Amino acid sequence: QVQLVEFGGGLVQAGGSLRLSCAASGRTFRSYAVGWFRQAPGKEREFVAAISRSGGITYYADFVKGRFTISRDNAKNTVYLQMNSLKPEDTAVYSCAAEAILGTKDLIAGTKDSLYEYWGQGTQVTVSS
C-alpha cells in the first residue's frame, strides 16, 4: 500500500513555470508506476503524464508535450511534474496516482484513471492570463 501527497501548486502567470511533487510513503514505491491527472471545474478528470517504475519510460498527453516533464527519484520516493509555458487552460486540480506493476517489464500503468489504485488529494494550479 502507498500513500501519496502532492505539493507545489499555486498561482502563476501565463508563460510561467511550476514544479509539482508527489511524495509517497512506503518502502516499495519503486514498484509503482505513477501518473499525473488534472480536473478543471465542470470538466472530467484527464490524463496528463505517466512514468514507469524506473523512470525510463514516460508518456504525455498531446496538450502538454514539449511543455511538461515527468520524472522520479526513487531514493526520495518522489515523482515530479515540471510544468513550463503554462497557459490559463492548464488551470486545474492536479493529482498523482500510483499503480503497482508486477513482473519484470518496465511499464507505465496507462492513461485511464481507472487503472490506478492509489491517489493523492490533489493540488490546485491556477494560471492567470
C-alpha positions in Angstrom: 0.0 0.0 0.0 1.2 3.5 -0.7 0.0 7.0 0.4 0.5 10.0 -1.9 0.7 13.7 -1.1 1.1 16.4 -3.7 3.0 19.7 -3.3 3.9 22.7 -5.4 0.6 24.0 -6.7 -0.1 27.7 -6.7 -0.9 30.8 -8.8 1.3 31.7 -11.7 1.1 34.0 -14.7 0.7 32.6 -18.2 4.1 31.6 -19.6 5.4 30.8 -16.1 6.5 27.6 -14.5 5.7 25.4 -11.6 7.1 22.1 -10.3 4.7 19.7 -8.7 5.9 17.0 -6.4 4.2 13.7 -5.5 5.6 12.3 -2.3 4.9 8.7 -1.4 5.1 6.7 1.7 6.3 3.1 1.8 9.5 1.3 1.0 8.1 -0.3 -2.1 7.4 2.9 -4.1 9.9 1.8 -6.8 7.3 -1.0 -7.6 4.7 1.5 -8.6 4.1 3.3 -11.9 2.8 6.8 -11.4 0.5 9.1 -13.4 -0.5 12.7 -13.1 -4.1 13.7 -13.9 -5.9 17.0 -13.7 -9.5 18.2 -13.3 -10.8 21.6 -14.2 -14.1 22.9 -12.8 -17.0 21.4 -14.7 -14.8 19.1 -16.6 -13.9 15.4 -16.4 -10.6 14.3 -15.0 -8.0 14.0 -17.7 -4.6 12.3 -18.1 -1.5 14.5 -18.1 1.6 12.3 -17.9 2.8 8.9 -16.8 6.1 7.3 -15.7 7.3 3.8 -15.3 8.8 2.3 -12.1 12.3 3.0 -13.1 11.6 6.3 -14.8 12.9 5.0 -18.0 9.5 5.2 -19.8 7.4 8.3 -19.9 4.2 9.2 -21.8 2.4 12.5 -22.2 -1.0 13.8 -23.3 -0.7 15.7 -26.5 -1.6 19.0 -25.0 1.4 19.0 -22.7 4.1 17.6 -24.9 7.1 19.9 -25.1 5.9 21.9 -22.0 5.7 19.4 -19.1 8.2 16.8 -18.0 7.6 14.0 -15.6 10.4 12.4 -13.6 11.0 10.5 -10.4 13.6 10.0 -7.7 13.0 6.6 -6.2 15.6 7.3 -3.4 13.3 10.1 -2.3 10.0 8.3 -3.0 9.0 11.3 -5.1 7.6 11.9 -8.6 7.8 15.4 -10.2 5.9 17.2 -12.8 7.8 20.2 -14.2 5.4 22.5 -16.0 6.7 25.2 -18.2 5.0 27.7 -20.6 1.8 27.4 -18.6 -1.4 28.6 -20.1 -4.7 29.6 -18.5 -6.3 26.4 -19.8 -3.9 24.5 -17.6 -5.8 25.7 -14.5 -7.0 22.6 -12.6 -6.5 20.5 -9.6 -3.6 18.2 -10.3 -3.4 14.8 -8.7 -0.9 12.0 -8.8 -1.8 8.3 -8.8 0.1 5.1 -8.4 -0.4 1.5 -9.5 1.7 -1.5 -8.6 3.4 -3.1 -11.6 4.1 -6.8 -11.3 6.6 -8.7 -13.3 10.0 -7.6 -14.7 9.0 -5.3 -17.6 9.3 -1.6 -17.0 5.8 -0.3 -18.0 3.6 2.7 -17.4 0.2 2.0 -15.9 -1.7 3.7 -18.6 -3.7 6.8 -19.4 -7.1 5.9 -17.8 -7.7 6.9 -14.2 -9.5 3.6 -13.5 -6.1 1.8 -13.9 -4.6 3.5 -10.8 -5.4 2.3 -7.3 -3.8 4.9 -5.1 -4.5 8.7 -5.3 -3.3 11.8 -3.6 -5.6 14.6 -2.5 -4.6 17.0 -5.3 -3.1 20.4 -5.5 -4.6 23.5 -7.2 -2.8 25.1 -10.1 -4.1 28.4 -11.3 -2.7 30.2 -14.3 -3.7 33.8 -14.8 -3.8 35.5 -18.2 
